[in-house]
Amino acid sequence: MSIKSVAVLGAGAVGSYVIWGLSGREDIKLGIIAEGERYHRLKEKGCAINGNTYYPEVWTPEEVNGVDFLVVSLKYGALPGALDSIKKAVGKNTIVMSLMNGVDSEDIISQAIDRSHILPAVIKVASHREDDGYHFNPETTIGIIFGEYEAPYDSERVRAIEELFENTGIHYRATEYAMEEVWSKFRLNVCNNLPQAIVGAGVGCYGDSEHMKAIQNGLKRELEAIAKAKGIDLNKASDVSGRGSAVPPKARYSTLQDLDAGRHTEIDMFSGALMRMGKELGIPTPYNEYTYHIIKALEEKNDGKFNYTGKEELVWSK
């Protein structure tokens, strides 16, 4: 098996890493799936990454049908609306890799295509957007970790992806514990992303405040209880996977970046998913429930829902 065509669905912070790495491969066709205004914008302006502009091909879902390798790197909220595009893009032998860093995106994608197409994966890249596009440090980026759901783990598909990524600058690692790696990254996101977003502080807050650490630990306990109930042994993930990339104390992760920019977050992918799983499994999730609702309230605040003028009807306080 040899991968000769790659399509990226979602050319944001995560998709940019794949586009950056594979743009130097002259022996493959690389393109972005897009429609409407986005299709024309990408064709005209390309993708600005680390101070350079890249011009991969731009394809409609119909044009990309049967692509060898499809990378899904959308925002979580956009995934349900993209299922039809995924279905159109996937052919008989297409390998699909979700780099959305939740624990249920593969389940959602499998509503549109057979699960046999999917390789579970996770990405660790500290990418952020500036005025001139997306930026990340290629050297400190941990990269993409992937593998099969079950043996044989050194499959033809895994070897084909390793060959695709080789000598591209993309950091990667195949593993027989792909789902454990996915959940390990999910734990990092839930425990590091969410508490700082509530208070609007850099990641240094976890070391400087016992209260922030207590919230972080509460979220962690609930997540680990759910993972255990689902048969996920987080101890099987690599020791390296339990740590994120080195960042300064002022660093603001994606959830806080979204709130800073007035965007809606991916809280449904994080605490929202854990609340649903906890309910199904009979595991209480009070820390995640509070976190979910407070971040949803912060989104409402950004939307202007609480911009009171003083002319509203009086309410009684008790």
C-alpha positions, -999 to +999 in steps of 0.1 A: +000+000+000+013+034-009-004+068-002-004+090-032-033+114-024-040+132+009-070+154+017-073+177+048-107+186+060-101+216+083-071+237+076-069+255+110-044+251+138-042+213+135-046+210+098-019+235+092+007+211+108-002+184+083-002+208+053+031+223+064+047+188+067+034+173+035+037+203+012+073+193+005+063+159-008+064+162-046+053+126-052+018+130-037-013+151-044-022+172-014-054+192-011-079+208+012-116+200+011-137+232+010-169+246-004-185+280-011-166+311-001-140+292+018-132+272-014-125+304-033-106+321-004-082+291+000-076+290-038-068+326-039-049+332-006-036+297+003-026+288+039-003+311+059+018+289+082+050+299+102+055+330+081+051+312+047+022+308+024+013+273+010-009+266-019-022+230-017-049+221-041-085+229-031-111+202-037-149+199-033-160+167-015-171+153-049-137+160-065-118+142-038-138+109-038-116+079-033-086+098-018-060+075-002-058+094+031-083+117+047-073+138+077-102+153+096-091+183+117-123+203+121-136+222+151-158+198+171-190+217+165-184+216+128-181+178+126-218+168+124-223+192+095-194+177+077-205+141+077-219+143+042-186+157+029-167+129+046-190+103+031-185+118-004-147+119+000-142+083+013-137+056-012-133+018-008-097+020+004-096+054+020-078+056+054-094+082+077-076+098+106-093+122+130-070+147+147-097+164+167-083+153+201-117+143+216-127+107+225-159+105+204-151+121+170-144+086+156-178+075+168-194+105+151-175+099+119-186+063+119-222+075+115-213+084+079-187+057+069-178+022+080-155+022+111-130+000+093-117+031+074-107+048+107-073+048+124-075+062+159-050+090+164-041+121+185-020+151+178+001+172+201+009+206+186+010+239+203-003+259+174-018+294+176-031+320+152-016+354+147-023+381+122-001+365+096-015+330+100-008+299+122+024+294+141+040+264+159+075+253+168+083+222+146+111+211+168+092+210+201+060+197+186+054+161+198+033+154+167+009+126+157+004+093+175-017+067+158-024+030+154-049+002+148-078-005+171-066-042+173-039-065+161-021-067+138-007-033+149+021-032+124-005-032+096+000-023+060-020+009+067+002+019+096+034+013+076+020+034+047+014+064+070+048+060+085+063+061+050+041+091+041+054+111+072+090+100+069+114+129+063+086+155+061+093+173+094+062+158+109+068+141+142+050+108+145+048+076+164+028+044+158+016+025+188-005-005+197-021+016+225-038+042+202-070+045+223-050+049+255-030+076+238-062+093+227-075+093+262-042+105+277-043+135+254-080+140+263-070+141+299-044+168+293-070+189+274-097+186+300-074+192+330-052+219+315-075+236+290-106+241+310-097+255+345-075+282+332-103+292+308-127+298+337-104+323+354-087+337+323-051+330+335-020+315+320-010+279+327+012+290+355-019+292+376-018+255+382+015+257+401+007+290+418-028+282+432-039+253+453-075+261+443-067+258+406-049+226+413-080+213+432-102+220+402-077+203+379-076+172+401-113+170+404-117+169+366-090+144+364-106+120+389-139+120+370-122+114+337-101+086+349-131+069+365-150+070+332-119+058+312-115+028+336-152+019+333-148+019+295-118-004+297-092+022+289-060+016+309-043+050+309-011+035+323-005+019+289+000+053+273+036+064+270+051+084+299+058+112+274+020+113+266+012+124+301+030+157+295+023+185+271+048+206+252+069+230+272+052+263+274+057+296+294+035+303+324+016+329+304+005+303+278-032+303+270-046+270+256-073+267+229-104+270+251-091+303+266-079+314+232-115+309+219-130+329+247-104+357+243-114+359+206-151+359+214-155+325+197-175+296+210-154+268+225-152+230+222-165+225+257-191+200+243-161+178+232-146+179+266-168+182+297-199+177+275-188+143+264-177+133+299-211+143+313-228+121+287-205+092+293-209+096+331-246+095+328-245+064+307-221+047+331-237+059+364-205+079+373-211+114+389-193+142+372-199+173+393-166+191+384-172+186+347-208+197+350-199+229+367-170+235+342-194+229+313-220+253+325-196+281+335-178+280+301-212+280+283-221+310+304-188+327+294-197+321+258-231+337+264-213+367+280-192+370+248-223+369+227-236+399+246-264+381+265-255+400+298-250+434+284-276+451+306-283+488+300-303+495+332-335+499+312-346+462+317-375+453+339-366+450+375-361+416+391-365+406+427-334+394+445-336+370+475 
